[in-house]
Each structure stands twice: as structure tokens, then as C-alpha cells.
Amino acid sequence: MKIAIWGTHHTLRLVAMVAISVGALVSATSHGQTPSSAVPVTGQEIVRLKTRGGVEQAYLLLLEPTPPKAVAVLFTGGFGLLKFRSTDSGVAWEKEGLSFLVINRDRFLDGETAVAIVDVPTDQWGFGYTPKFRKSDAHVTDVHHIVKDLRARFAQAKVFLVGTSQGATSAAYAGKALGRDVDGVVLTASVFESAPTSWRLLHDSNLSGFDFALISAPLLIVHHVDDKCVATPFSAAAKFAGRYPFITVKGGDPVRDNGCGPMGPHGFLGREEPVVTEIKNWMHGRPFQAEIL
């Protein structure tokens, strides 16, 4: 089992983390439900919500001392299995759930932006997120609970759904269903094409037939010109460039994985900092660069 741990010695967020004890990492009642009236803590907190009967939906909340103006709700790609848990060293999760968004969570986090990383609900722990579940009413229900919890914690903050790769399906379908309950949707390295049968449980039409006009909240699309993953070619994304705010990414480091993971253009490798910066500029209503070279 591959485990990643983000503890109190995470160098880029040491100041925010150092005051957080292990006991404060999990804010939940004995039934696993975080009260919506809970006072936000500075640092990191595993929030566990009861969403559908006995199903538990967890997310990892990251924030700094100042009240956030926006919350980026991050949906990782693939099967999305993170399985957040607290340990003596901090918060741990499965490396299989890593993606551009999870790896760069600290870049999204700043004095005006909080981060909520969405885990897989407990009734999907066997395989994780499949495209079918990402499109389901059950998933929308889970995401709606997360959004409501964030609204209760940060009443003045805007809430944005941000997905990458397969996670873009979650952000798009939830964004369509929740309408103006969210303030914006960001799709990065999105699965605009169907996935082949060789992808087995990830075989699906993905977003190839999705009507993006049904997302009533503002929509931003971010894609790398050299993304060679079979379901995420740039040609499929480029057709949206004249219809929605669009960030084209070029350059960076060469691919180091199978082309569908975070270690290459699919994960904006070598361009992570400007990509996240421009996404946050769009979220906060500032001018943003439409091309990252």
C-alpha cells in the first residue's frame, strides 16, 4: 500500500500547520458528522459528513488564518481513492489518488483561498470513482452536502468546483446540478473524449456528449496543448476556446508517466505555478493570462 503523509513539517505551509495537534485534524462527532456550525480551524481538518443514510463523505479542508474569499473544491482524477485518515505524523492518504490538483494543493492555498479536497464516499471504497458514479445523483448529493458545509463555515466565501482529468466529470455534472449554488466551475485536463474499453471500469463516454450550456455558473477551461492522454487531447478542448474563458498551456517538462498522469503535460508538469495562479486570478475576478508559455 502506497501512503502519502502531509504532516506538521510540510515546508510550504509550516506556519499554518505547526499549531494543529493531531486531535484537531478530525472534526467530527462520534457518528462522523461535522456540525455545520463548527468554528473553522487554521491548518488542516478532515471533515466527515453523513450524506446518504450510512454513507460517509469526507473531504480535507485546508485554510490559513484569514477568512477566505473563495474555496476551491478539488476533484482528483482516476478512481480518486484517497481515503484520508489522521496519523501520528499528520494526515495520510493513498498515493493512487494523486493528481495535478492534489499535488499542487498548497499552491491553491493562500490568505484568500481555502481548499477542500474531495475523497471517495465510503460506499465506493471498493473501486473508487467510476465515470458512471461521477455522473450519478448520489454523487451530486454528496457534493451538495460538501458545498452546504462550506457555505455554513465560510458564509462570505465563493465556492468553486475544480476538477482534473476524470475529476472534471465530477465538477461538470455537479456544477450542472447545483446551478448557482456554486460560484464557478473549473475544468482542467478534462476527459472531453470517450475512454476506450481497455480502460475497463474507466471506459465511458466521459464528457464527449455533455451539454456545457447547462452549467449556469461561470466556467473556465484549462488545457495543455501537448496533452496526449487518449481521452484528453487538446483538439477536443480547443473547440470550447471561443465559447468559454480558456487558458492554453504550453511548454513545461516532458512526460514521465503513461501520459494520463500528473507527471507530464496532462498534469501541467513544469507549469504548475502559473497554471494555479491564473486559475485563482479567474476565481477571484482578476485579469488572467489566457496563454501560459
PyMOL commands that set and color helices and strands:
alter all, ss='L'
color gray80, all
select helices_A, chain A and resi 11-17+22-25+95-97+100-103+105-108+122-124+131-134+137-153+167-181+197-202+212-214+234-238+265-267+272-283
alter helices_A, ss='H'
color red, helices_A
select strands_A, chain A and resi 3-6+26-27+43-52+55-63+70-75+85-87+90-94+113-118+158-164+184-188+219-224+246-249+291-292
alter strands_A, ss='S'
color yellow, strands_A
deselect
rebuild
show_as cartoon
